[in-house]
Amino acid sequence: MPTRFVVIGGGLAAATAVSELRSLGFDGAIDLVAAEPRRPYERPPLSKGYLTGADDRESVFVHAEGWEAEYDVTPHLGVAARGIAEGRVELDDGTSLAFDQILIATGATPRPLPVPGGDAPGVHTFRTLDDADALRASLAEGGRRVVCVGSGWIGLELAAAARGYGNEVTVVTRSRAPLAAALGDEMGGVFRELHEDHGVTFLLERQVLAIETGSGDSATGVRTDRELVPADVVIVGIGAVPDTELAETAGAAIDGGILVDESMRTSVEGIFAAGDAANAFHPVLGARLRSEHWANAIASGKVAAASMLGRDAALDDVPYFFTDQYDLGMEYSGYAPLADDAEVVVRGDRRSGEFIAFWVQGDRVVAGMNVNIWDVQYQVQRLIRDRVAVDRTQLADSAIDLASIA
């Protein structure tokens, strides 16, 4: 039985794994290594309540102050792990830690904008608490020209926050519609209309060529293949890259993330991975699925902890995420790869701002999204998880209780 675990990461997956190890009865040594100089925190709130000022700083942390004593953890904060070899992890302060088993939950890093001026002052990427503080300081006074490059979830959440502070916001994207890759053009159109109703301008199917700079090299605009968009603040939200560097030093297999099986085991004995960095085999899909969402951090952290203790565990949850933008709240569950060529069935009137959308492939629901309708996620996930054969007419009829569709 292993007696010493090391957990690498300062996010929700790492914190969840530590909690789960203790709740499952592990009483050996746990070292937690985090590159940031603070206890583990959640990232989704950063682009929502924390950035808008609705939530305070303390609300983003997974555990309260003193958590290390509660969980009997030895924290190594503000220290990065640099290499793994022969049962030890080397830290950048010159020390090393021995382990019997190690969990890598190093997350992901924002994808940079590879154009001239892409790293100029006033160009923000968004991942950390420090990033959120810096962006909030740039937005809070209002009256600024903000250009968001990218129209995925993070880009739109940041656009909504910027508008909430009274800034002029333009979203520049290569896509035909915002969120097209995640939701398709039709449902992406819902979010385009939402943002346009709140004064956001979209420049669709644009290629960003450069960030223009002025005195002091500060960003002054975004040059596309069609126009120059003036800007005081530029936000780049074009995705994230899994942080696999540490796993590579251990010889773990890498392909679009750290390759793990459904139990979060890497290709190297005694090394596990979870959260955004892990590209896990999903037993329901029969394929790999890397997810950067809140629910995956929790689920994969728990599965990794159980597996490290030699228990049978598999990451087979239906993927789930949520967003809050303006007065719209949304929850989504399902398998995005299966939704690409599925038919969208809408229950309710999408123009009312309250509806449920189902992605149906054959006679099976593969994904579902409820917009400003609550307490239905259990039933949406049930339809997906149990592969319930559905009738599209019943699915679209709001008078029929979802629980009765079986």
C-alpha positions in Angstrom: 0.0 0.0 0.0 1.5 3.4 -1.0 2.2 5.7 2.0 3.3 9.0 0.3 1.4 10.8 -2.4 2.3 14.0 -4.3 -0.3 16.1 -6.0 0.8 18.7 -8.5 -1.6 21.5 -9.2 -3.3 24.5 -7.7 -6.8 24.1 -9.1 -10.0 22.2 -8.5 -8.9 18.8 -9.7 -5.9 18.8 -7.4 -7.9 20.1 -4.4 -10.7 17.5 -5.0 -8.2 14.7 -5.2 -6.7 15.6 -1.9 -10.1 15.8 -0.2 -11.1 12.5 -1.8 -7.9 10.7 -0.6 -8.7 11.7 2.9 -12.4 10.9 2.7 -11.6 7.4 1.4 -9.4 6.8 4.4 -5.9 7.4 3.2 -3.8 8.5 6.3 -0.3 8.6 4.7 1.6 11.7 3.7 0.3 14.1 1.0 2.4 16.9 -0.5 0.7 19.4 -2.7 2.8 21.4 -5.1 1.3 24.6 -6.8 3.2 27.0 -8.9 1.0 29.9 -7.8 1.6 31.3 -4.3 -1.9 30.6 -2.9 -4.1 27.7 -1.9 -6.0 25.9 -4.6 -8.9 27.9 -6.2 -11.6 27.4 -8.8 -11.2 29.0 -12.2 -14.8 29.2 -13.6 -15.8 31.9 -11.0 -12.9 34.1 -12.2 -14.7 35.0 -15.5 -18.1 35.2 -13.8 -18.9 36.6 -10.4 -15.3 37.5 -9.4 -14.6 39.5 -12.6 -17.9 41.4 -12.4 -17.4 42.2 -8.8 -20.4 40.3 -7.6 -18.3 37.8 -5.6 -15.4 38.5 -3.4 -11.9 37.1 -3.6 -12.4 34.5 -0.9 -15.2 32.9 -2.8 -12.9 31.5 -5.5 -10.9 29.3 -3.1 -11.8 25.6 -2.9 -11.1 25.4 0.9 -11.0 28.0 3.7 -7.8 29.2 5.3 -6.2 26.5 7.3 -7.3 23.8 5.0 -3.8 22.2 5.0 -4.2 21.3 8.7 -7.8 20.1 8.2 -6.6 17.7 5.4 -3.1 17.1 6.9 -1.4 18.2 3.7 2.0 19.7 3.3 1.7 22.5 0.9 4.5 23.8 -1.4 3.0 27.0 -2.8 4.7 29.3 -5.3 7.0 26.4 -6.3 6.8 24.8 -9.7 7.5 21.1 -10.4 10.2 20.7 -13.0 10.8 17.0 -13.5 9.9 13.5 -12.5 12.3 10.6 -12.3 13.0 7.6 -10.2 10.2 8.2 -7.7 11.0 11.8 -7.1 9.7 15.1 -8.3 12.2 18.0 -8.7 11.0 21.5 -7.7 12.3 24.7 -9.0 13.5 25.8 -5.6 16.2 23.1 -5.8 14.4 20.6 -3.5 12.8 17.3 -4.4 10.0 15.2 -3.0 9.8 11.4 -2.9 6.5 9.7 -3.8 4.9 6.3 -4.1 2.3 7.7 -6.5 1.9 11.1 -8.1 -1.1 13.0 -9.6 -0.4 15.6 -12.3 -3.2 18.2 -12.4 -1.2 21.0 -14.1 -4.2 22.3 -16.0 -3.8 24.3 -19.2 -2.3 27.6 -20.4 -4.0 30.2 -22.6 -3.3 29.9 -26.3 -1.3 32.9 -27.4 -2.3 35.1 -30.3 0.5 34.4 -32.8 0.6 37.8 -34.6 2.8 40.9 -34.3 1.9 42.7 -31.1 0.2 39.7 -29.7 2.0 40.2 -26.4 1.8 44.0 -26.2 0.8 45.8 -23.0 -2.9 46.0 -22.8 -3.3 42.5 -24.4 -4.9 40.2 -21.8 -5.1 36.4 -21.7 -7.2 34.9 -18.9 -6.5 31.9 -16.8 -5.3 32.9 -13.3 -6.5 34.9 -10.4 -3.8 37.5 -11.2 -5.1 37.6 -14.8 -8.6 38.3 -13.4 -7.3 41.1 -11.2 -5.4 42.7 -14.0 -8.4 42.6 -16.4 -10.8 43.8 -13.8 -8.5 46.8 -13.2 -8.5 47.5 -16.9 -12.3 47.3 -17.2 -13.7 48.7 -14.0 -13.7 52.4 -14.8 -15.7 51.8 -17.9 -15.8 53.9 -21.1 -13.0 51.9 -22.8 -12.9 50.3 -26.2 -12.5 46.6 -25.6 -11.9 44.0 -28.3 -12.3 40.4 -27.5 -10.5 38.1 -29.9 -12.4 34.7 -29.9 -16.0 33.8 -29.4 -15.9 30.7 -27.3 -17.2 30.4 -23.7 -14.4 32.4 -22.1 -14.5 35.1 -24.8 -18.2 35.7 -24.4 -18.1 35.6 -20.6 -15.4 38.3 -20.7 -17.3 40.3 -23.2 -20.3 40.3 -20.9 -18.2 41.4 -18.0 -16.7 44.2 -20.0 -20.1 45.4 -21.1 -21.3 45.2 -17.5 -18.7 47.9 -16.6 -19.9 50.2 -19.3 -17.3 49.5 -21.9 -17.7 49.5 -25.7 -17.1 45.8 -26.7 -16.4 44.3 -30.1 -15.9 40.5 -30.6 -13.7 39.5 -33.4 -13.9 35.8 -34.5 -13.0 33.5 -37.3 -16.3 31.6 -36.8 -19.6 32.1 -38.7 -21.3 32.4 -35.3 -20.2 32.7 -31.7 -19.8 29.3 -30.0 -20.3 27.6 -33.4 -17.8 24.9 -32.5 -19.5 24.1 -29.2 -23.2 24.5 -30.0 -23.5 24.9 -33.8 -24.7 27.9 -35.7 -28.4 27.9 -34.5 -27.7 27.8 -30.8 -24.6 30.0 -31.2 -27.1 32.5 -32.7 -28.9 32.6 -29.4 -25.8 34.0 -27.7 -25.0 36.4 -30.6 -28.5 37.9 -30.2 -28.1 38.0 -26.4 -24.8 40.0 -26.7 -26.1 42.2 -29.5 -29.1 43.1 -27.3 -26.6 44.3 -24.7 -24.7 46.4 -27.2 -21.8 44.1 -28.3 -20.6 44.3 -31.9 -19.6 41.0 -33.7 -17.1 40.9 -36.5 -17.5 37.4 -37.9 -15.3 35.4 -40.2 -12.3 37.7 -39.6 -8.6 36.8 -39.5 -6.6 38.8 -37.0 -3.4 40.0 -38.6 -1.8 42.1 -35.9 -2.2 44.1 -32.7 -1.5 47.7 -33.5 0.5 49.6 -30.8 1.2 53.2 -30.0 3.5 55.0 -27.6 4.9 52.8 -25.0 4.0 49.8 -27.2 0.5 49.7 -25.7 -2.2 48.1 -27.8 -4.3 50.7 -29.8 -6.2 48.4 -32.1 -6.8 45.0 -33.7 -6.0 44.8 -37.4 -8.1 42.1 -39.3 -8.1 41.1 -42.9 -10.9 43.6 -43.4 -10.5 46.5 -41.0 -8.7 48.2 -38.1 -10.7 48.0 -34.9 -9.6 50.7 -32.4 -9.0 49.3 -28.9 -7.8 50.4 -25.5 -8.0 46.8 -24.1 -7.6 43.6 -26.1 -8.7 40.3 -24.6 -7.5 37.1 -26.3 -9.7 34.1 -25.7 -8.9 31.6 -28.4 -8.6 28.4 -26.3 -6.1 26.8 -24.0 -3.3 24.3 -24.4 -2.9 21.4 -21.9 0.2 21.7 -19.7 1.9 18.4 -20.4 5.5 19.5 -19.8 5.9 17.8 -16.4 4.3 14.6 -17.6 6.7 14.6 -20.6 9.7 14.6 -18.2 8.4 11.3 -16.8 8.0 9.7 -20.2 4.2 9.7 -20.1 2.4 9.4 -23.4 1.1 12.7 -24.8 -1.4 13.3 -27.5 -3.7 16.3 -27.2 -3.1 16.2 -23.4 -1.7 13.6 -21.0 -3.1 10.3 -22.2 -4.9 8.4 -19.4 -7.3 5.5 -19.2 -10.8 5.8 -17.7 -9.2 5.4 -14.3 -6.8 8.4 -14.9 -3.7 6.2 -15.1 -1.0 7.4 -17.4 1.3 5.2 -19.5 3.8 5.3 -16.6 3.3 3.1 -13.5 2.4 5.2 -10.4 1.7 8.4 -12.3 -1.9 9.7 -12.7 -3.3 12.8 -14.3 -6.6 14.7 -14.0 -8.4 17.9 -14.9 -7.7 20.0 -17.9 -4.3 18.4 -18.7 -5.7 14.9 -19.0 -7.0 13.4 -22.3 -9.0 10.6 -20.8 -10.6 7.6 -22.4 -14.3 7.8 -21.9 -15.9 4.3 -21.7 -19.3 5.5 -22.8 -18.0 7.3 -25.9 -15.4 4.6 -26.6 -13.0 7.4 -27.4 -10.9 10.0 -25.7 -12.4 13.3 -24.5 -10.4 16.2 -23.0 -12.6 18.5 -21.0 -11.7 21.9 -19.5 -14.9 22.3 -17.4 -15.6 22.6 -13.7 -17.5 19.3 -13.4 -14.7 17.3 -15.1 -12.1 18.7 -12.6 -14.2 17.4 -9.7 -15.1 14.0 -11.3 -11.6 13.3 -12.6 -10.0 14.3 -9.3 -12.2 11.9 -7.4 -11.6 9.1 -9.9 -7.8 9.7 -9.7 -7.9 9.6 -5.9 -9.8 6.3 -5.8 -7.5 4.7 -8.4 -4.4 5.8 -6.5 -5.8 3.8 -3.6 -6.2 0.8 -5.8 -10.0 1.0 -6.0 -12.0 0.4 -9.1 -13.1 3.8 -10.5 -13.9 5.1 -14.0 -14.5 8.6 -15.4 -17.9 7.8 -17.0 -19.9 10.9 -16.0 -21.9 12.8 -18.7 -19.8 15.9 -19.3 -21.4 19.1 -17.8 -20.7 22.8 -17.8 -22.5 26.1 -17.2 -22.3 29.7 -18.0 -23.7 33.0 -16.8 -23.9 35.9 -19.2 -26.0 39.0 -18.4 -29.4 37.7 -17.4 -28.9 34.3 -19.1 -27.9 31.2 -17.1 -27.3 28.0 -19.0 -26.4 24.4 -18.2 -25.2 21.9 -20.8 -24.7 18.2 -20.6 -23.6 15.8 -23.2 -21.0 14.6 -25.7 -19.9 17.4 -28.0 -18.3 15.0 -30.5 -21.7 13.3 -31.0 -23.6 16.5 -31.2 -21.7 17.8 -34.3 -24.1 16.1 -36.8 -27.1 15.7 -34.5 -30.5 17.4 -35.0 -31.4 20.2 -32.6 -34.9 19.9 -31.0 -36.1 22.8 -29.0 -38.6 22.6 -26.1 -40.1 26.1 -25.6 -39.5 29.3 -27.5 -35.9 30.2 -27.9 -36.9 33.9 -28.5 -38.4 34.0 -25.0 -35.0 33.3 -23.4 -36.3 30.2 -21.6 -36.0 26.9 -23.4 -34.3 23.5 -23.5 -32.4 22.4 -26.6 -31.7 18.7 -27.2 -29.2 17.4 -29.7 -30.7 14.1 -31.1 -28.9 11.5 -33.1 -31.2 8.8 -34.4 -33.6 8.4 -31.5 -31.1 9.2 -28.8 -30.3 12.4 -27.0 -26.6 13.0 -27.0 -26.6 16.5 -25.5 -28.9 18.9 -23.9 -28.9 22.6 -22.9 -31.3 24.3 -20.6 -31.4 28.1 -20.8 -33.0 30.0 -17.8 -35.0 26.8 -16.9 -33.8 25.1 -13.8 -34.0 21.8 -12.0 -34.1 19.8 -15.2 -30.5 18.7 -15.5 -31.1 15.4 -13.8 -33.7 14.5 -16.4 -31.5 15.8 -19.3 -28.6 13.7 -18.1 -30.9 10.7 -17.6 -32.0 10.8 -21.2 -28.4 10.9 -22.3 -26.9 8.4 -19.8 -29.6 5.8 -20.2 -29.8 6.2 -24.0 -33.5 6.6 -23.8 -35.3 6.2 -27.1 -37.1 9.5 -27.6 -39.9 10.8 -29.9 -39.0 14.2 -31.2 -42.5 15.5 -30.9 -42.7 14.5 -27.2 -39.3 15.9 -26.6 -40.3 19.3 -28.0 -43.7 19.4 -26.1 -43.4 21.5 -23.0 -46.6 20.1 -21.7 -45.1 16.6 -21.4 -43.0 16.1 -18.3 -39.4 15.1 -19.1 -39.6 12.5 -16.3 -42.3 10.7 -18.2 -40.2 10.2 -21.3 -38.8 6.7 -20.8 
